[in-house]
Amino acid sequence: MKRFFIRIFNRKAPRNIDQEYHEILMRYSIYYQMLDPVLKDKFRARLYQLLNVMAFGSVEFPIITREMRVIIGSAIIKITLGLDNYLPSRFLNVVVKPRRYMYPGYGEPFLGHTDHETNTVYFSWEDVKHGYLVPDDAVNVALHEMAHVLESENGFHEIFTNFFNRFDWVRWAELAAKKMEIIRKGQNRFLKSYGGHNMMEMFAVCIEAFFEQPLAFRQYLPEIYATMVELLKQDPAFMIEQAEEK
């Protein structure tokens, strides 16, 4: 039985699908563009496995295109590329909305949200695309919501969970809690103030900044940035510096 599941999760994408993944990612993802060929292959292979276990749906869209699936799914692969585990086991349902939407009890439209009762992640496709087409403003709803997914799943002891090393998580959380208090006191210089709401939002905000403004993150908050590098086992600032040297 174990060998059966290993074969399933090690299946390679058909060549035409793999090529389409590559073309989509090259259009949208600066992060993917900077990866070397081996890591690009790893990224696409993981994305193929992820999209085989996630269910996408929409009331407004008659068809969820491959572009939608690739761009939304790539957020998880991006965050976890340096980790052993990358497949969620609970949050496997994704609902795609055309644009920002209202949610009962809230006065402002949502770009996306994570429903913990139904284990479903909702996205405004318009804002998902904007998050990748403007890659350096630390506003990326796909990264933000998938950060919530990974944090929520990290506490469960099922297959394909526990993404982060517990020691690394504690080190990050200690520094993040101090930063959250600074934000709440109105003394914030870097990271979106939304991170001051709670630790879940702090983590999501850190993920957005880590991948979209890594050089500034490292400059203004070097200790927190270093804990993010240890937590995710990758360093986007170093990737950018290497790319600039070529």
Backbone hydrogen bonds, N-H to C=O, Kabsch-Sander energy under -0.5 kcal/mol:
donor,donor_aa,acceptor,acceptor_aa,energy
5,F,1,M,-2.0
6,I,2,K,-2.2
7,R,3,R,-2.2
8,I,4,F,-1.9
9,F,5,F,-2.6
10,N,6,I,-1.0
11,R,8,I,-1.2
18,D,14,P,-2.9
19,Q,15,R,-2.3
20,E,16,N,-1.7
21,Y,17,I,-2.7
22,H,18,D,-2.2
23,E,19,Q,-2.3
24,I,20,E,-2.4
25,L,21,Y,-2.8
26,M,22,H,-2.3
27,R,23,E,-1.3
28,Y,24,I,-1.9
29,S,25,L,-2.8
30,I,28,Y,-0.7
33,Q,29,S,-1.9
34,M,30,I,-1.6
35,L,31,Y,-0.6
35,L,32,Y,-1.2
40,K,36,D,-2.5
41,D,37,P,-2.2
42,K,38,V,-2.1
43,F,39,L,-2.7
44,R,40,K,-2.4
45,A,41,D,-2.5
46,R,42,K,-2.4
47,L,43,F,-2.3
48,Y,44,R,-2.3
49,Q,45,A,-1.8
50,L,46,R,-2.5
51,L,47,L,-2.7
52,N,48,Y,-0.9
53,V,49,Q,-0.6
53,V,50,L,-1.5
54,M,50,L,-1.5
55,A,92,L,-3.5
56,F,54,M,-0.5
57,G,94,V,-2.4
65,T,63,I,-0.8
69,R,65,T,-2.1
70,V,66,R,-3.0
71,I,67,E,-2.5
72,I,68,M,-2.4
73,G,69,R,-2.6
74,S,70,V,-2.1
75,A,71,I,-0.6
75,A,72,I,-1.1
76,I,72,I,-0.5
76,I,73,G,-0.8
77,I,73,G,-1.4
78,K,74,S,-2.7
79,I,75,A,-2.0
80,T,76,I,-2.2
81,L,77,I,-0.7
81,L,78,K,-0.7
83,L,80,T,-2.1
92,L,90,R,-2.0
93,N,119,N,-1.2
94,V,55,A,-2.9
95,V,121,V,-2.6
96,V,57,G,-2.4
97,K,95,V,-0.5
97,K,123,F,-3.6
101,Y,110,F,-1.6
106,Y,103,Y,-2.0
110,F,101,Y,-3.7
113,H,122,Y,-1.4
115,D,113,H,-0.5
115,D,120,T,-3.3
116,H,114,T,-0.8
119,N,115,D,-0.9
120,T,115,D,-1.7
121,V,93,N,-2.7
122,Y,113,H,-3.2
123,F,95,V,-2.1
124,S,111,L,-2.5
125,W,97,K,-3.6
125,W,123,F,-0.7
126,E,98,P,-1.3
128,V,124,S,-2.3
129,K,125,W,-2.5
130,H,126,E,-1.8
131,G,127,D,-2.0
132,Y,128,V,-1.0
132,Y,129,K,-0.8
133,L,129,K,-2.4
134,V,130,H,-2.0
137,D,134,V,-0.7
144,H,140,N,-2.6
145,E,141,V,-2.6
146,M,142,A,-2.1
147,A,143,L,-1.8
148,H,144,H,-1.3
149,V,145,E,-2.0
150,L,146,M,-2.4
151,E,147,A,-2.4
152,S,148,H,-2.5
153,E,149,V,-2.5
154,N,150,L,-1.6
155,G,151,E,-0.5
155,G,152,S,-0.9
156,F,153,E,-1.8
161,T,158,E,-1.3
162,N,153,E,-0.9
169,W,165,N,-2.4
170,V,166,R,-2.3
171,R,167,F,-2.1
172,W,168,D,-2.1
173,A,169,W,-2.9
174,E,170,V,-2.2
175,L,171,R,-1.4
176,A,172,W,-2.8
177,A,173,A,-2.4
178,K,174,E,-1.1
179,K,175,L,-2.0
180,M,176,A,-2.4
181,E,177,A,-1.5
182,I,178,K,-1.6
183,I,179,K,-2.3
184,R,180,M,-2.1
185,K,181,E,-1.4
186,G,183,I,-1.8
187,Q,182,I,-2.2
195,G,192,K,-2.0
196,G,193,S,-2.3
197,H,194,Y,-1.7
202,M,198,N,-2.1
203,F,199,M,-2.3
204,A,200,M,-2.0
205,V,201,E,-2.6
206,C,202,M,-2.4
207,I,203,F,-2.3
208,E,204,A,-2.1
209,A,205,V,-2.3
210,F,206,C,-2.8
211,F,207,I,-1.8
212,E,208,E,-2.1
213,Q,209,A,-2.5
217,F,213,Q,-2.5
218,R,214,P,-2.6
219,Q,215,L,-1.7
220,Y,216,A,-2.9
221,L,217,F,-2.6
225,Y,221,L,-2.7
226,A,222,P,-2.2
227,T,223,E,-1.8
228,M,224,I,-1.9
229,V,225,Y,-2.2
230,E,226,A,-2.0
231,L,227,T,-2.4
232,L,228,M,-2.7
233,K,229,V,-1.5
234,Q,229,V,-0.9
239,M,235,D,-1.9
240,I,236,P,-2.3
241,E,237,A,-2.1
242,Q,238,F,-2.5
243,A,239,M,-2.4
244,E,240,I,-2.2
245,E,241,E,-1.3
246,K,242,Q,-0.9
246,K,243,A,-0.5
